C-alpha cells in the first residue's frame, strides 16, 4: 500500500501537479489502476497546486494613481519543456505606466 502511494506521489510530482482527470490518465499510462474518486481524493489532499484569484473589478481605467504603486505579477513555468537553462520567467508589470521588468 505504501509503495502504491509512493508511486502515485512520484507520478504527481514528476508531472507538475496535474488535475484529477489528467492524473488518472497519466496513472493509466503507467499501468496503475486509479478510479476517478481515488484520483480526485489524491489530488485534493496535495498541499500544492495552482492558485487562481478572481478578477479585480475594473471599469477600464488605470487603477494606480502613481508609478510603482500597483504591480501585476505572473510566473511562467517551462520546467516540463526545458531540459536545461532557464525554466521559469517572472513577469512584472507596473499598472500605472504599463512598463514590464
N, C-alpha and C positions, 0 to 999 in steps of 0.2 A: 504494500500500500504506500509506504513512504517513498519507495522507488518510483512509483507512478506519479506521485505528487512532484517529486524532483524532476521527472521528465517533463511534466506539464509546465512547471515553473521555468525550466530551461527554454522550452519552446516559446513561452510567453515573452521571456526576456530577450531572446535572440531575434524576435520579430517585432521589436519596438512597441510592445504593449498593444496588441490588436484588440478590436472589439470582439464580442462573444461569437458572432457569426463567423468572422474571419479566423478566430482562434479554433473553432470547431473544424473548419475546413483544413487548416494547417495540421491539426492533430490527425485528421483522417489521412492526409497525405503521408504522414509519418507512421501510419499503421496503428494509431492509438484510437480506440473507440471512446468517444466522448458524446454524451447526449446533449441536446440543446440546453436542458436545465442545468446540467453539470457545467457546461461552458459559461453560461450566464452567471452562475454562482461563483465559479473560479475567478472570472474577470471582475465581478463586483467586490470580491474580497482583496483585490490587489490594492496596494497603497499608493500607486502612481497611475497616471493616465493623463490624458489631455484635459485641460480645464478651459471651459468656454464661458465667457461672460456675455451677458445680454448687451445689445447695442445701447449706447447712450442716446437719450433723446436729443434730437438736433433739428433746428429749423433751417439748416443750410448755411447759417452764418458761422464765422470763426468764433470758437468758444474760449479763446485765450485773449486776455486783454493786453498782454505784452509778450515779447520774445522770451524764450526759456522758462515759461511758466507751466505749460502743459505739454507733455510728450506722448506720442503713441509708440509702443514698442512691440516687436514681434520677433520670435525666434524661429528660424528656419532650420530644420533638421535634415541633413543629407547623409546621415550616418549609414543608412541602408544602401545608398548609391555610390558612396565614395570609399574606395579601399584604402586610400592614403591621402594625406593632405588635409585641407580644411573640411570639416564635417558639419559645422554649424555657422549660421550667419545671424548676427543680431542686427536688426534694422530698427533705427530710432528716428522718428520724425518730430520736429518742432511744429506743433499745431499752428502757431501764430504765423511763422514765416514759410512753412512748408519745406524747410530745408532738411536734408537727411544727413545722418552721420554714422 
